[in-house]
Amino acid sequence: MMTVVSGALTITHADGRAETFGPGDTLFIAKGTTCVWEITETLRKFYMVAA
């Protein structure tokens, strides 16, 4: 789980679908997910990792 504090990123999933996130957006990426992160603006984030 991650909340974007400032900046922006785009996540492209294995199927080619892309999602862009910016300040105030919260996202969850499940363990084992195949994706590519592209940080498009300097990113500040709050994140949590759960095992």
Secondary structure as GFF3:
##gff-version 3
##sequence-region A 1 51
A	DSSP	beta_strand	2	13	.	.	.	ID=ss1
A	DSSP	beta_strand	18	21	.	.	.	ID=ss2
A	DSSP	beta_strand	26	27	.	.	.	ID=ss3
A	DSSP	beta_strand	35	47	.	.	.	ID=ss4
###
